[in-house]
Amino acid sequence: MSRGPDAATLLARALTASSEAAACPVTIRTADWSRWASATFNGARHAVTLSAPPSPALIAWIAALPEAEFSLRGHLVADLTVAAVRHAGEAITIALEILTVEER
């Protein structure tokens, strides 16, 4: 019996849906994660690279990301940092560092 998609898959879907809702669809270029734990929580650290054509909507979406709420079944986004934003010709590349924790 499958438990459903993991946190990385749910996070990718949530980021894509959020950008589409903000009228600035992004493409996930890379996504990696590693397990993380503290004395009280289990979760994962995610490194995600996105790209999209430049637009005012994209700039606004990027600025709002650290405070955005994402619905991930069984997981919470505990921290989201925009690590880098690079303009390269006809695209903007966004590097994100995200911490998810498992809900208990």
DACORMO-V915921 format. One record per residue. N is the residue number from 1. RES is the residue in three letters. SS is DSSP state (H for helix, E for strand, L for the rest). PHI is phi in whole degrees, 0 to 359 (NA if undefined). NEAR is the number of other ideal C-beta (glycine too) atoms within 10 Angstrom. Layout:
BEGIN
N;RES;SS;PHI;NEAR
N;RES;SS;PHI;NEAR
END
This chain:
BEGIN
1;MET;L;NA;3
2;SER;L;276;4
3;ARG;L;271;7
4;GLY;L;97;9
5;PRO;L;296;14
6;ASP;L;280;14
7;ALA;H;300;21
8;ALA;H;296;18
9;THR;H;294;12
10;LEU;H;298;19
11;LEU;H;295;25
12;ALA;H;300;16
13;ARG;H;297;15
14;ALA;H;293;17
15;LEU;H;296;25
16;THR;H;297;15
17;ALA;H;297;13
18;SER;H;297;17
19;SER;H;293;22
20;GLU;H;295;11
21;ALA;H;295;10
22;ALA;L;270;18
23;ALA;L;64;12
24;CYS;L;214;20
25;PRO;L;305;15
26;VAL;L;250;23
27;THR;E;247;13
28;ILE;E;279;15
29;ARG;E;270;13
30;THR;E;218;11
31;ALA;E;208;17
32;ASP;E;218;11
33;TRP;E;210;17
34;SER;E;220;8
35;ARG;E;296;8
36;TRP;E;218;15
37;ALA;E;209;11
38;SER;L;238;8
39;ALA;L;295;4
40;THR;L;239;7
41;PHE;L;228;15
42;ASN;E;242;12
43;GLY;E;183;22
44;ALA;E;209;20
45;ARG;E;258;14
46;HIS;E;243;22
47;ALA;E;240;14
48;VAL;E;234;22
49;THR;E;244;18
50;LEU;E;243;25
51;SER;E;217;16
52;ALA;E;195;18
53;PRO;L;293;12
54;PRO;L;297;14
55;SER;L;195;13
56;PRO;H;300;9
57;ALA;H;296;14
58;LEU;H;295;21
59;ILE;H;300;13
60;ALA;H;294;12
61;TRP;H;297;21
62;ILE;H;299;20
63;ALA;H;298;11
64;ALA;H;275;11
65;LEU;H;306;19
66;PRO;H;301;11
67;GLU;H;256;7
68;ALA;L;290;13
69;GLU;L;259;8
70;PHE;L;238;18
71;SER;L;264;11
72;LEU;E;236;19
73;ARG;L;304;10
74;GLY;L;84;14
75;HIS;E;218;20
76;LEU;E;237;17
77;VAL;E;275;21
78;ALA;E;275;12
79;ASP;E;204;13
80;LEU;E;223;19
81;THR;E;239;12
82;VAL;E;275;13
83;ALA;E;281;12
84;ALA;E;199;11
85;VAL;E;228;14
86;ARG;E;239;11
87;HIS;E;264;9
88;ALA;E;223;9
89;GLY;L;63;6
90;GLU;L;268;8
91;ALA;E;219;14
92;ILE;E;246;20
93;THR;E;251;17
94;ILE;E;239;22
95;ALA;E;257;16
96;LEU;E;243;20
97;GLU;E;240;14
98;ILE;E;227;24
99;LEU;E;248;16
100;THR;E;248;27
101;VAL;E;235;19
102;GLU;E;283;14
103;GLU;L;282;11
104;ARG;L;253;7
END
